[in-house]
Amino acid sequence: MVVRNLARIVQVVPATLRDLSYVAAHMRAADRAEVECQIDEWSAVNIAAMSLRDFAFVVELNGNPEAAFGAGQVRKGYWLAWSWGTDRLIKCLPAMVRYITEELQPAVYAAGALRVEARALKSHTQAQRFLQRIGGHLRCELPAYGKGGETFLLYDWTRADYVPVQHSPDADASRHPAHAAA
């Protein structure tokens, strides 16, 4: 999917280890805080390698990877969704939201997902808005989920409740800054 917008070329492409490593190494502060409190040791390459499974994509802005997202199967029927980006992620959001809702979500259900979950650090309000924008349902608070005792929020989608998100022709997702990492 290619979106041209005022001399910007935004493109969603399959992820590579190189591109995921670049985005992870240049991750914006709020996303890094969210990801870092869920892993034992920070390493951009390890984050990239963990994310390169099942469905993984990057959003390129003028040829440079600026956002990453995807979903991975944990066990039969149960999947985790994730995303993070650089400080330029906001410029990639319209294409990212459209791709997730029109391509990724149907593909995950076609691959057998019954339930998809994503977690957002409670203090990361942009992540929460993003998860809501792509149809996530807030299920509960997860006290002490982070390795330092941080509280997270659990969002989910289920096949039984899945309704494709409808986009209006003039919707502008860039007016709704948001993002998530699960």
PyMOL CGO cylinders between C-alpha atoms (Angstrom):
from pymol import cmd
from pymol.cgo import CYLINDER

trace = [
    CYLINDER, 0.00, 0.00, 0.00, 1.45, 3.37, -1.07, 0.3, 1, 1, 1, 1, 1, 1,
    CYLINDER, 1.45, 3.37, -1.07, 0.01, 6.69, 0.04, 0.3, 1, 1, 1, 1, 1, 1,
    CYLINDER, 0.01, 6.69, 0.04, 1.28, 9.93, -1.46, 0.3, 1, 1, 1, 1, 1, 1,
    CYLINDER, 1.28, 9.93, -1.46, 0.73, 13.01, 0.67, 0.3, 1, 1, 1, 1, 1, 1,
    CYLINDER, 0.73, 13.01, 0.67, 2.25, 16.42, -0.07, 0.3, 1, 1, 1, 1, 1, 1,
    CYLINDER, 2.25, 16.42, -0.07, 5.60, 15.16, -1.34, 0.3, 1, 1, 1, 1, 1, 1,
    CYLINDER, 5.60, 15.16, -1.34, 5.67, 12.40, 1.29, 0.3, 1, 1, 1, 1, 1, 1,
    CYLINDER, 5.67, 12.40, 1.29, 5.63, 8.81, 0.17, 0.3, 1, 1, 1, 1, 1, 1,
    CYLINDER, 5.63, 8.81, 0.17, 4.33, 6.49, 2.87, 0.3, 1, 1, 1, 1, 1, 1,
    CYLINDER, 4.33, 6.49, 2.87, 4.51, 2.78, 2.16, 0.3, 1, 1, 1, 1, 1, 1,
    CYLINDER, 4.51, 2.78, 2.16, 3.73, -0.36, 4.20, 0.3, 1, 1, 1, 1, 1, 1,
    CYLINDER, 3.73, -0.36, 4.20, 6.13, -3.20, 3.35, 0.3, 1, 1, 1, 1, 1, 1,
    CYLINDER, 6.13, -3.20, 3.35, 6.99, -6.61, 4.83, 0.3, 1, 1, 1, 1, 1, 1,
    CYLINDER, 6.99, -6.61, 4.83, 9.48, -6.21, 7.67, 0.3, 1, 1, 1, 1, 1, 1,
    CYLINDER, 9.48, -6.21, 7.67, 13.11, -7.23, 7.48, 0.3, 1, 1, 1, 1, 1, 1,
    CYLINDER, 13.11, -7.23, 7.48, 15.49, -7.67, 10.41, 0.3, 1, 1, 1, 1, 1, 1,
    CYLINDER, 15.49, -7.67, 10.41, 17.41, -4.63, 9.18, 0.3, 1, 1, 1, 1, 1, 1,
    CYLINDER, 17.41, -4.63, 9.18, 14.36, -2.36, 9.07, 0.3, 1, 1, 1, 1, 1, 1,
    CYLINDER, 14.36, -2.36, 9.07, 12.98, -3.56, 12.41, 0.3, 1, 1, 1, 1, 1, 1,
    CYLINDER, 12.98, -3.56, 12.41, 16.41, -3.06, 13.99, 0.3, 1, 1, 1, 1, 1, 1,
    CYLINDER, 16.41, -3.06, 13.99, 16.56, 0.48, 12.63, 0.3, 1, 1, 1, 1, 1, 1,
    CYLINDER, 16.56, 0.48, 12.63, 13.12, 1.39, 13.98, 0.3, 1, 1, 1, 1, 1, 1,
    CYLINDER, 13.12, 1.39, 13.98, 13.90, -0.23, 17.36, 0.3, 1, 1, 1, 1, 1, 1,
    CYLINDER, 13.90, -0.23, 17.36, 17.25, 1.60, 17.60, 0.3, 1, 1, 1, 1, 1, 1,
    CYLINDER, 17.25, 1.60, 17.60, 15.49, 4.93, 16.91, 0.3, 1, 1, 1, 1, 1, 1,
    CYLINDER, 15.49, 4.93, 16.91, 12.33, 4.20, 18.90, 0.3, 1, 1, 1, 1, 1, 1,
    CYLINDER, 12.33, 4.20, 18.90, 10.59, 7.23, 20.35, 0.3, 1, 1, 1, 1, 1, 1,
    CYLINDER, 10.59, 7.23, 20.35, 10.86, 7.62, 24.13, 0.3, 1, 1, 1, 1, 1, 1,
    CYLINDER, 10.86, 7.62, 24.13, 7.28, 6.64, 25.06, 0.3, 1, 1, 1, 1, 1, 1,
    CYLINDER, 7.28, 6.64, 25.06, 7.46, 3.44, 23.00, 0.3, 1, 1, 1, 1, 1, 1,
    CYLINDER, 7.46, 3.44, 23.00, 10.88, 2.52, 24.34, 0.3, 1, 1, 1, 1, 1, 1,
    CYLINDER, 10.88, 2.52, 24.34, 9.65, 2.96, 27.93, 0.3, 1, 1, 1, 1, 1, 1,
    CYLINDER, 9.65, 2.96, 27.93, 6.70, 0.68, 27.15, 0.3, 1, 1, 1, 1, 1, 1,
    CYLINDER, 6.70, 0.68, 27.15, 8.80, -2.01, 25.49, 0.3, 1, 1, 1, 1, 1, 1,
    CYLINDER, 8.80, -2.01, 25.49, 11.75, -1.80, 27.89, 0.3, 1, 1, 1, 1, 1, 1,
    CYLINDER, 11.75, -1.80, 27.89, 9.69, -2.57, 31.00, 0.3, 1, 1, 1, 1, 1, 1,
    CYLINDER, 9.69, -2.57, 31.00, 8.47, -5.80, 29.36, 0.3, 1, 1, 1, 1, 1, 1,
    CYLINDER, 8.47, -5.80, 29.36, 11.87, -7.30, 28.52, 0.3, 1, 1, 1, 1, 1, 1,
    CYLINDER, 11.87, -7.30, 28.52, 14.87, -8.31, 30.62, 0.3, 1, 1, 1, 1, 1, 1,
    CYLINDER, 14.87, -8.31, 30.62, 17.54, -6.43, 28.67, 0.3, 1, 1, 1, 1, 1, 1,
    CYLINDER, 17.54, -6.43, 28.67, 17.23, -3.74, 25.99, 0.3, 1, 1, 1, 1, 1, 1,
    CYLINDER, 17.23, -3.74, 25.99, 18.72, -4.59, 22.59, 0.3, 1, 1, 1, 1, 1, 1,
    CYLINDER, 18.72, -4.59, 22.59, 17.38, -3.17, 19.33, 0.3, 1, 1, 1, 1, 1, 1,
    CYLINDER, 17.38, -3.17, 19.33, 18.45, -6.29, 17.41, 0.3, 1, 1, 1, 1, 1, 1,
    CYLINDER, 18.45, -6.29, 17.41, 16.81, -8.63, 19.93, 0.3, 1, 1, 1, 1, 1, 1,
    CYLINDER, 16.81, -8.63, 19.93, 13.57, -6.60, 19.85, 0.3, 1, 1, 1, 1, 1, 1,
    CYLINDER, 13.57, -6.60, 19.85, 13.66, -6.81, 16.04, 0.3, 1, 1, 1, 1, 1, 1,
    CYLINDER, 13.66, -6.81, 16.04, 14.33, -10.55, 16.04, 0.3, 1, 1, 1, 1, 1, 1,
    CYLINDER, 14.33, -10.55, 16.04, 11.49, -11.23, 18.51, 0.3, 1, 1, 1, 1, 1, 1,
    CYLINDER, 11.49, -11.23, 18.51, 9.12, -9.24, 16.30, 0.3, 1, 1, 1, 1, 1, 1,
    CYLINDER, 9.12, -9.24, 16.30, 10.02, -10.87, 12.99, 0.3, 1, 1, 1, 1, 1, 1,
    CYLINDER, 10.02, -10.87, 12.99, 7.47, -13.68, 13.03, 0.3, 1, 1, 1, 1, 1, 1,
    CYLINDER, 7.47, -13.68, 13.03, 4.06, -14.50, 11.59, 0.3, 1, 1, 1, 1, 1, 1,
    CYLINDER, 4.06, -14.50, 11.59, 3.00, -11.01, 10.43, 0.3, 1, 1, 1, 1, 1, 1,
    CYLINDER, 3.00, -11.01, 10.43, 5.52, -8.15, 10.64, 0.3, 1, 1, 1, 1, 1, 1,
    CYLINDER, 5.52, -8.15, 10.64, 5.51, -4.89, 8.68, 0.3, 1, 1, 1, 1, 1, 1,
    CYLINDER, 5.51, -4.89, 8.68, 7.28, -1.56, 8.60, 0.3, 1, 1, 1, 1, 1, 1,
    CYLINDER, 7.28, -1.56, 8.60, 5.97, 1.76, 7.41, 0.3, 1, 1, 1, 1, 1, 1,
    CYLINDER, 5.97, 1.76, 7.41, 8.45, 3.65, 5.27, 0.3, 1, 1, 1, 1, 1, 1,
    CYLINDER, 8.45, 3.65, 5.27, 8.38, 7.43, 5.03, 0.3, 1, 1, 1, 1, 1, 1,
    CYLINDER, 8.38, 7.43, 5.03, 10.23, 8.53, 1.89, 0.3, 1, 1, 1, 1, 1, 1,
    CYLINDER, 10.23, 8.53, 1.89, 12.02, 5.17, 1.84, 0.3, 1, 1, 1, 1, 1, 1,
    CYLINDER, 12.02, 5.17, 1.84, 13.10, 5.18, 5.50, 0.3, 1, 1, 1, 1, 1, 1,
    CYLINDER, 13.10, 5.18, 5.50, 11.52, 2.78, 8.04, 0.3, 1, 1, 1, 1, 1, 1,
    CYLINDER, 11.52, 2.78, 8.04, 9.77, 4.83, 10.73, 0.3, 1, 1, 1, 1, 1, 1,
    CYLINDER, 9.77, 4.83, 10.73, 7.18, 2.48, 12.29, 0.3, 1, 1, 1, 1, 1, 1,
    CYLINDER, 7.18, 2.48, 12.29, 6.83, -1.25, 12.86, 0.3, 1, 1, 1, 1, 1, 1,
    CYLINDER, 6.83, -1.25, 12.86, 3.80, -3.38, 13.63, 0.3, 1, 1, 1, 1, 1, 1,
    CYLINDER, 3.80, -3.38, 13.63, 2.55, -6.91, 13.46, 0.3, 1, 1, 1, 1, 1, 1,
    CYLINDER, 2.55, -6.91, 13.46, 1.01, -9.88, 15.20, 0.3, 1, 1, 1, 1, 1, 1,
    CYLINDER, 1.01, -9.88, 15.20, 2.39, -13.20, 16.31, 0.3, 1, 1, 1, 1, 1, 1,
    CYLINDER, 2.39, -13.20, 16.31, 0.75, -16.44, 17.31, 0.3, 1, 1, 1, 1, 1, 1,
    CYLINDER, 0.75, -16.44, 17.31, 1.39, -17.47, 20.92, 0.3, 1, 1, 1, 1, 1, 1,
    CYLINDER, 1.39, -17.47, 20.92, -0.58, -20.72, 20.69, 0.3, 1, 1, 1, 1, 1, 1,
    CYLINDER, -0.58, -20.72, 20.69, -3.37, -22.01, 18.49, 0.3, 1, 1, 1, 1, 1, 1,
    CYLINDER, -3.37, -22.01, 18.49, -6.09, -19.34, 18.39, 0.3, 1, 1, 1, 1, 1, 1,
    CYLINDER, -6.09, -19.34, 18.39, -4.24, -16.81, 20.61, 0.3, 1, 1, 1, 1, 1, 1,
    CYLINDER, -4.24, -16.81, 20.61, -2.19, -13.95, 19.12, 0.3, 1, 1, 1, 1, 1, 1,
    CYLINDER, -2.19, -13.95, 19.12, -0.35, -10.85, 20.37, 0.3, 1, 1, 1, 1, 1, 1,
    CYLINDER, -0.35, -10.85, 20.37, -0.31, -7.60, 18.40, 0.3, 1, 1, 1, 1, 1, 1,
    CYLINDER, -0.31, -7.60, 18.40, 2.50, -5.06, 18.73, 0.3, 1, 1, 1, 1, 1, 1,
    CYLINDER, 2.50, -5.06, 18.73, 3.75, -1.78, 17.27, 0.3, 1, 1, 1, 1, 1, 1,
    CYLINDER, 3.75, -1.78, 17.27, 6.29, 0.95, 17.90, 0.3, 1, 1, 1, 1, 1, 1,
    CYLINDER, 6.29, 0.95, 17.90, 7.99, 3.70, 15.95, 0.3, 1, 1, 1, 1, 1, 1,
    CYLINDER, 7.99, 3.70, 15.95, 10.39, 6.59, 15.71, 0.3, 1, 1, 1, 1, 1, 1,
    CYLINDER, 10.39, 6.59, 15.71, 9.54, 10.23, 16.37, 0.3, 1, 1, 1, 1, 1, 1,
    CYLINDER, 9.54, 10.23, 16.37, 8.21, 10.39, 12.77, 0.3, 1, 1, 1, 1, 1, 1,
    CYLINDER, 8.21, 10.39, 12.77, 5.58, 7.70, 13.41, 0.3, 1, 1, 1, 1, 1, 1,
    CYLINDER, 5.58, 7.70, 13.41, 2.79, 10.31, 13.46, 0.3, 1, 1, 1, 1, 1, 1,
    CYLINDER, 2.79, 10.31, 13.46, 3.29, 10.91, 9.72, 0.3, 1, 1, 1, 1, 1, 1,
    CYLINDER, 3.29, 10.91, 9.72, 2.84, 7.17, 9.10, 0.3, 1, 1, 1, 1, 1, 1,
    CYLINDER, 2.84, 7.17, 9.10, -0.35, 6.68, 11.12, 0.3, 1, 1, 1, 1, 1, 1,
    CYLINDER, -0.35, 6.68, 11.12, -2.97, 7.04, 8.36, 0.3, 1, 1, 1, 1, 1, 1,
    CYLINDER, -2.97, 7.04, 8.36, -1.34, 4.31, 6.27, 0.3, 1, 1, 1, 1, 1, 1,
    CYLINDER, -1.34, 4.31, 6.27, -0.65, 2.19, 9.34, 0.3, 1, 1, 1, 1, 1, 1,
    CYLINDER, -0.65, 2.19, 9.34, -4.23, 2.34, 10.64, 0.3, 1, 1, 1, 1, 1, 1,
    CYLINDER, -4.23, 2.34, 10.64, -5.66, 1.58, 7.21, 0.3, 1, 1, 1, 1, 1, 1,
    CYLINDER, -5.66, 1.58, 7.21, -3.31, -1.38, 6.66, 0.3, 1, 1, 1, 1, 1, 1,
    CYLINDER, -3.31, -1.38, 6.66, -3.98, -2.86, 10.09, 0.3, 1, 1, 1, 1, 1, 1,
    CYLINDER, -3.98, -2.86, 10.09, -7.75, -2.62, 9.77, 0.3, 1, 1, 1, 1, 1, 1,
    CYLINDER, -7.75, -2.62, 9.77, -8.05, -3.57, 6.10, 0.3, 1, 1, 1, 1, 1, 1,
    CYLINDER, -8.05, -3.57, 6.10, -5.25, -6.13, 5.69, 0.3, 1, 1, 1, 1, 1, 1,
    CYLINDER, -5.25, -6.13, 5.69, -3.66, -7.34, 8.93, 0.3, 1, 1, 1, 1, 1, 1,
    CYLINDER, -3.66, -7.34, 8.93, -6.74, -7.96, 11.06, 0.3, 1, 1, 1, 1, 1, 1,
    CYLINDER, -6.74, -7.96, 11.06, -8.52, -10.06, 8.38, 0.3, 1, 1, 1, 1, 1, 1,
    CYLINDER, -8.52, -10.06, 8.38, -5.27, -11.97, 7.71, 0.3, 1, 1, 1, 1, 1, 1,
    CYLINDER, -5.27, -11.97, 7.71, -4.79, -12.81, 11.39, 0.3, 1, 1, 1, 1, 1, 1,
    CYLINDER, -4.79, -12.81, 11.39, -8.34, -14.14, 11.65, 0.3, 1, 1, 1, 1, 1, 1,
    CYLINDER, -8.34, -14.14, 11.65, -7.87, -16.09, 8.42, 0.3, 1, 1, 1, 1, 1, 1,
    CYLINDER, -7.87, -16.09, 8.42, -4.74, -17.63, 9.99, 0.3, 1, 1, 1, 1, 1, 1,
    CYLINDER, -4.74, -17.63, 9.99, -6.86, -19.00, 12.82, 0.3, 1, 1, 1, 1, 1, 1,
    CYLINDER, -6.86, -19.00, 12.82, -6.88, -16.33, 15.51, 0.3, 1, 1, 1, 1, 1, 1,
    CYLINDER, -6.88, -16.33, 15.51, -9.76, -16.50, 17.95, 0.3, 1, 1, 1, 1, 1, 1,
    CYLINDER, -9.76, -16.50, 17.95, -8.32, -13.81, 20.24, 0.3, 1, 1, 1, 1, 1, 1,
    CYLINDER, -8.32, -13.81, 20.24, -5.76, -11.05, 19.69, 0.3, 1, 1, 1, 1, 1, 1,
    CYLINDER, -5.76, -11.05, 19.69, -4.34, -9.04, 22.57, 0.3, 1, 1, 1, 1, 1, 1,
    CYLINDER, -4.34, -9.04, 22.57, -2.21, -5.92, 22.92, 0.3, 1, 1, 1, 1, 1, 1,
    CYLINDER, -2.21, -5.92, 22.92, -0.94, -4.23, 26.04, 0.3, 1, 1, 1, 1, 1, 1,
    CYLINDER, -0.94, -4.23, 26.04, -0.30, -0.53, 26.59, 0.3, 1, 1, 1, 1, 1, 1,
    CYLINDER, -0.30, -0.53, 26.59, 1.62, 1.10, 29.41, 0.3, 1, 1, 1, 1, 1, 1,
    CYLINDER, 1.62, 1.10, 29.41, -1.02, 2.96, 31.43, 0.3, 1, 1, 1, 1, 1, 1,
    CYLINDER, -1.02, 2.96, 31.43, 0.91, 6.23, 31.11, 0.3, 1, 1, 1, 1, 1, 1,
    CYLINDER, 0.91, 6.23, 31.11, 1.21, 5.89, 27.30, 0.3, 1, 1, 1, 1, 1, 1,
    CYLINDER, 1.21, 5.89, 27.30, -2.06, 7.57, 26.31, 0.3, 1, 1, 1, 1, 1, 1,
    CYLINDER, -2.06, 7.57, 26.31, -1.11, 7.70, 22.62, 0.3, 1, 1, 1, 1, 1, 1,
    CYLINDER, -1.11, 7.70, 22.62, -0.86, 3.91, 22.63, 0.3, 1, 1, 1, 1, 1, 1,
    CYLINDER, -0.86, 3.91, 22.63, -4.29, 3.63, 24.20, 0.3, 1, 1, 1, 1, 1, 1,
    CYLINDER, -4.29, 3.63, 24.20, -5.87, 5.94, 21.58, 0.3, 1, 1, 1, 1, 1, 1,
    CYLINDER, -5.87, 5.94, 21.58, -4.19, 3.98, 18.80, 0.3, 1, 1, 1, 1, 1, 1,
    CYLINDER, -4.19, 3.98, 18.80, -5.52, 0.64, 20.09, 0.3, 1, 1, 1, 1, 1, 1,
    CYLINDER, -5.52, 0.64, 20.09, -9.01, 2.09, 20.32, 0.3, 1, 1, 1, 1, 1, 1,
    CYLINDER, -9.01, 2.09, 20.32, -8.73, 3.55, 16.80, 0.3, 1, 1, 1, 1, 1, 1,
    CYLINDER, -8.73, 3.55, 16.80, -7.95, 0.11, 15.34, 0.3, 1, 1, 1, 1, 1, 1,
    CYLINDER, -7.95, 0.11, 15.34, -10.89, -1.45, 17.16, 0.3, 1, 1, 1, 1, 1, 1,
    CYLINDER, -10.89, -1.45, 17.16, -9.34, -2.71, 20.39, 0.3, 1, 1, 1, 1, 1, 1,
    CYLINDER, -9.34, -2.71, 20.39, -11.58, -3.19, 23.42, 0.3, 1, 1, 1, 1, 1, 1,
    CYLINDER, -11.58, -3.19, 23.42, -10.21, -2.21, 26.82, 0.3, 1, 1, 1, 1, 1, 1,
    CYLINDER, -10.21, -2.21, 26.82, -10.59, -5.33, 28.98, 0.3, 1, 1, 1, 1, 1, 1,
    CYLINDER, -10.59, -5.33, 28.98, -8.74, -4.65, 32.20, 0.3, 1, 1, 1, 1, 1, 1,
    CYLINDER, -8.74, -4.65, 32.20, -5.90, -3.04, 34.06, 0.3, 1, 1, 1, 1, 1, 1,
    CYLINDER, -5.90, -3.04, 34.06, -2.82, -5.18, 34.71, 0.3, 1, 1, 1, 1, 1, 1,
    CYLINDER, -2.82, -5.18, 34.71, -1.21, -3.92, 37.93, 0.3, 1, 1, 1, 1, 1, 1,
    CYLINDER, -1.21, -3.92, 37.93, 2.50, -4.69, 38.33, 0.3, 1, 1, 1, 1, 1, 1,
    CYLINDER, 2.50, -4.69, 38.33, 2.73, -6.16, 34.80, 0.3, 1, 1, 1, 1, 1, 1,
    CYLINDER, 2.73, -6.16, 34.80, 5.99, -4.36, 33.97, 0.3, 1, 1, 1, 1, 1, 1,
    CYLINDER, 5.99, -4.36, 33.97, 9.28, -5.61, 35.37, 0.3, 1, 1, 1, 1, 1, 1,
    CYLINDER, 9.28, -5.61, 35.37, 9.47, -2.50, 37.56, 0.3, 1, 1, 1, 1, 1, 1,
    CYLINDER, 9.47, -2.50, 37.56, 5.87, -2.79, 38.75, 0.3, 1, 1, 1, 1, 1, 1,
    CYLINDER, 5.87, -2.79, 38.75, 4.39, -0.65, 35.95, 0.3, 1, 1, 1, 1, 1, 1,
    CYLINDER, 4.39, -0.65, 35.95, 0.66, -0.88, 35.31, 0.3, 1, 1, 1, 1, 1, 1,
    CYLINDER, 0.66, -0.88, 35.31, -0.49, -1.86, 31.84, 0.3, 1, 1, 1, 1, 1, 1,
    CYLINDER, -0.49, -1.86, 31.84, -3.88, -1.92, 30.15, 0.3, 1, 1, 1, 1, 1, 1,
    CYLINDER, -3.88, -1.92, 30.15, -5.05, -4.98, 28.22, 0.3, 1, 1, 1, 1, 1, 1,
    CYLINDER, -5.05, -4.98, 28.22, -6.89, -4.49, 24.92, 0.3, 1, 1, 1, 1, 1, 1,
    CYLINDER, -6.89, -4.49, 24.92, -8.30, -7.30, 22.83, 0.3, 1, 1, 1, 1, 1, 1,
    CYLINDER, -8.30, -7.30, 22.83, -10.13, -8.31, 19.69, 0.3, 1, 1, 1, 1, 1, 1,
    CYLINDER, -10.13, -8.31, 19.69, -11.98, -11.60, 19.30, 0.3, 1, 1, 1, 1, 1, 1,
    CYLINDER, -11.98, -11.60, 19.30, -13.14, -13.32, 16.15, 0.3, 1, 1, 1, 1, 1, 1,
    CYLINDER, -13.14, -13.32, 16.15, -16.69, -13.52, 17.56, 0.3, 1, 1, 1, 1, 1, 1,
    CYLINDER, -16.69, -13.52, 17.56, -16.79, -9.73, 18.11, 0.3, 1, 1, 1, 1, 1, 1,
    CYLINDER, -16.79, -9.73, 18.11, -14.76, -8.72, 15.06, 0.3, 1, 1, 1, 1, 1, 1,
    CYLINDER, -14.76, -8.72, 15.06, -16.30, -5.98, 12.96, 0.3, 1, 1, 1, 1, 1, 1,
    CYLINDER, -16.30, -5.98, 12.96, -14.10, -4.42, 10.29, 0.3, 1, 1, 1, 1, 1, 1,
    CYLINDER, -14.10, -4.42, 10.29, -13.37, -0.76, 11.04, 0.3, 1, 1, 1, 1, 1, 1,
    CYLINDER, -13.37, -0.76, 11.04, -15.02, 1.56, 8.53, 0.3, 1, 1, 1, 1, 1, 1,
    CYLINDER, -15.02, 1.56, 8.53, -13.00, 4.51, 7.24, 0.3, 1, 1, 1, 1, 1, 1,
    CYLINDER, -13.00, 4.51, 7.24, -14.67, 7.65, 5.99, 0.3, 1, 1, 1, 1, 1, 1,
    CYLINDER, -14.67, 7.65, 5.99, -13.17, 8.95, 2.74, 0.3, 1, 1, 1, 1, 1, 1,
    CYLINDER, -13.17, 8.95, 2.74, -11.97, 12.15, 4.39, 0.3, 1, 1, 1, 1, 1, 1,
    CYLINDER, -11.97, 12.15, 4.39, -10.82, 10.66, 7.70, 0.3, 1, 1, 1, 1, 1, 1,
    CYLINDER, -10.82, 10.66, 7.70, -7.46, 11.99, 8.76, 0.3, 1, 1, 1, 1, 1, 1,
    CYLINDER, -7.46, 11.99, 8.76, -5.82, 9.72, 11.32, 0.3, 1, 1, 1, 1, 1, 1,
    CYLINDER, -5.82, 9.72, 11.32, -2.96, 12.18, 11.75, 0.3, 1, 1, 1, 1, 1, 1,
    CYLINDER, -2.96, 12.18, 11.75, -5.29, 14.34, 13.84, 0.3, 1, 1, 1, 1, 1, 1,
    CYLINDER, -5.29, 14.34, 13.84, -5.38, 11.51, 16.37, 0.3, 1, 1, 1, 1, 1, 1,
    CYLINDER, -5.38, 11.51, 16.37, -1.77, 10.92, 17.47, 0.3, 1, 1, 1, 1, 1, 1,
    CYLINDER, -1.77, 10.92, 17.47, -1.51, 7.47, 18.83, 0.3, 1, 1, 1, 1, 1, 1,
    CYLINDER, -1.51, 7.47, 18.83, 0.56, 4.32, 18.91, 0.3, 1, 1, 1, 1, 1, 1,
    CYLINDER, 0.56, 4.32, 18.91, 1.02, 1.02, 20.76, 0.3, 1, 1, 1, 1, 1, 1,
    CYLINDER, 1.02, 1.02, 20.76, 3.48, -1.67, 21.61, 0.3, 1, 1, 1, 1, 1, 1,
    CYLINDER, 3.48, -1.67, 21.61, 2.35, -4.94, 22.95, 0.3, 1, 1, 1, 1, 1, 1,
]
cmd.load_cgo(trace, "trace")
